Every structure is written in C-alpha cells, then in structure tokens.
C-alpha cells in the first residue's frame, strides 16, 4: 500500500491550479479546473474564495466547509 502524504503548504494560483508541498517535501501542481464544475467546488469557481485555500487536517480547505481529499491531490498532481 502506498503511503499517504499530508499537504503542508498550498499556494492557489490564478490559473485555477494549486502549488502544493507535501510532508515528504515534494512540490506538486494540482489543476483544479476539471473539479470546479462539480459539487462542492462550483462554489469557489470564478470566485475570490478560490484564492483563500489553506491547509488544515493535512489537506486543502476553503471557506464554506469545502475540502479535497489529500490522495486526490497527490494522485492527480504533477511534480514541479
């Protein structure tokens, strides 16, 4: 079984991506675009709320009780 790494920092970008650093110090880029048309992420699509992403509980969260699974962030992101 692959180890699950927590997110330790996030930088939301203007291109709807997130620049992430995981606990193993790997930096990765996650493109939120495919997710922004789906619940609950439609609330942060084309909204200033997207830029309010922060790390909590080892993953990325937004105001309004919106979060995304850390395994999704890892599996669907690209190393930078």
C-alpha positions as a Markdown table, in Angstrom:
| # | Residue | x | y | z |
|---|---|---|---|---|
| 1 | Unk | 0.0 | 0.0 | 0.0 |
| 2 | Unk | 1.3 | 3.4 | -1.0 |
| 3 | Unk | 2.0 | 5.9 | 1.9 |
| 4 | Unk | -0.4 | 8.8 | 2.0 |
| 5 | Unk | 1.3 | 12.2 | 2.4 |
| 6 | Unk | -0.2 | 15.2 | 4.1 |
| 7 | Unk | -0.2 | 18.6 | 2.4 |
| 8 | Unk | 1.9 | 21.0 | 4.4 |
| 9 | Unk | 1.5 | 24.1 | 2.2 |
| 10 | Unk | -0.7 | 25.4 | -0.6 |
| 11 | Unk | -0.4 | 28.4 | -2.9 |
| 12 | Unk | -3.5 | 29.0 | -5.0 |
| 13 | Unk | -2.7 | 30.3 | -8.5 |
| 14 | Unk | -4.6 | 32.5 | -10.9 |
| 15 | Unk | -4.8 | 29.6 | -13.5 |
| 16 | Unk | -7.0 | 27.5 | -11.1 |
| 17 | Unk | -4.1 | 25.4 | -10.0 |
| 18 | Unk | -2.7 | 24.8 | -6.6 |
| 19 | Unk | 1.0 | 24.7 | -5.9 |
| 20 | Unk | 1.4 | 22.1 | -3.1 |
| 21 | Unk | 4.1 | 20.9 | -0.8 |
| 22 | Unk | 3.6 | 17.5 | 0.8 |
| 23 | Unk | 5.2 | 16.3 | 4.1 |
| 24 | Unk | 7.9 | 14.4 | 2.1 |
| 25 | Unk | 8.9 | 17.9 | 0.8 |
| 26 | Unk | 7.8 | 17.0 | -2.8 |
| 27 | Unk | 6.4 | 20.0 | -4.6 |
| 28 | Unk | 3.5 | 19.3 | -7.0 |
| 29 | Unk | 1.0 | 21.2 | -9.1 |
| 30 | Unk | -2.7 | 20.3 | -9.0 |
| 31 | Unk | -5.0 | 21.6 | -11.7 |
| 32 | Unk | -8.5 | 22.3 | -10.1 |
| 33 | Unk | -10.1 | 23.1 | -13.5 |
| 34 | Unk | -11.8 | 19.7 | -14.0 |
| 35 | Unk | -13.2 | 19.8 | -10.5 |
| 36 | Unk | -14.6 | 23.3 | -10.5 |
| 37 | Unk | -17.8 | 22.3 | -12.4 |
| 38 | Unk | -18.6 | 19.7 | -9.8 |
| 39 | Unk | -20.1 | 20.0 | -6.3 |
| 40 | Unk | -19.0 | 21.3 | -3.9 |
| 41 | Unk | -16.3 | 23.1 | -5.9 |
| 42 | Unk | -18.7 | 25.1 | -8.0 |
| 43 | Unk | -18.9 | 27.5 | -5.0 |
| 44 | Unk | -15.3 | 28.5 | -5.5 |
| 45 | Unk | -15.3 | 28.6 | -9.3 |
| 46 | Unk | -14.7 | 32.1 | -10.6 |
| 47 | Unk | -14.8 | 33.3 | -7.0 |
| 48 | Unk | -12.3 | 35.1 | -4.8 |
| 49 | Unk | -12.9 | 32.2 | -2.4 |
| 50 | Unk | -10.6 | 30.0 | -4.6 |
| 51 | Unk | -7.6 | 32.2 | -3.5 |
| 52 | Unk | -8.5 | 31.6 | 0.1 |
| 53 | Unk | -7.3 | 28.0 | 0.0 |
| 54 | Unk | -5.3 | 26.9 | 3.1 |
| 55 | Unk | -4.0 | 23.8 | 4.7 |
| 56 | Unk | -5.9 | 22.1 | 7.5 |
| 57 | Unk | -6.0 | 18.5 | 8.7 |
| 58 | Unk | -3.3 | 17.5 | 6.1 |
| 59 | Unk | -5.3 | 18.7 | 3.1 |
| 60 | Unk | -6.5 | 21.8 | 1.3 |
| 61 | Unk | -9.7 | 23.5 | 2.6 |
| 62 | Unk | -11.7 | 26.6 | 1.6 |
| 63 | Unk | -14.2 | 28.7 | 3.4 |
| 64 | Unk | -17.7 | 27.2 | 3.4 |
| 65 | Unk | -16.6 | 23.8 | 4.6 |
| 66 | Unk | -15.1 | 22.8 | 1.2 |
| 67 | Unk | -12.1 | 20.4 | 1.1 |
| 68 | Unk | -10.5 | 17.9 | -1.2 |
| 69 | Unk | -9.0 | 14.5 | -0.3 |
| 70 | Unk | -5.2 | 14.5 | 0.0 |
| 71 | Unk | -5.0 | 11.3 | -2.0 |
| 72 | Unk | -6.8 | 13.1 | -4.9 |
| 73 | Unk | -4.3 | 16.0 | -4.6 |
| 74 | Unk | -1.4 | 13.5 | -4.8 |
| 75 | Unk | -2.7 | 11.2 | -7.5 |
| 76 | Unk | -3.9 | 13.9 | -9.8 |
| 77 | Unk | -1.0 | 16.3 | -9.4 |
| 78 | Unk | 2.3 | 16.7 | -11.3 |
| 79 | Unk | 5.8 | 17.1 | -9.8 |
| 80 | Unk | 7.3 | 20.5 | -10.3 |
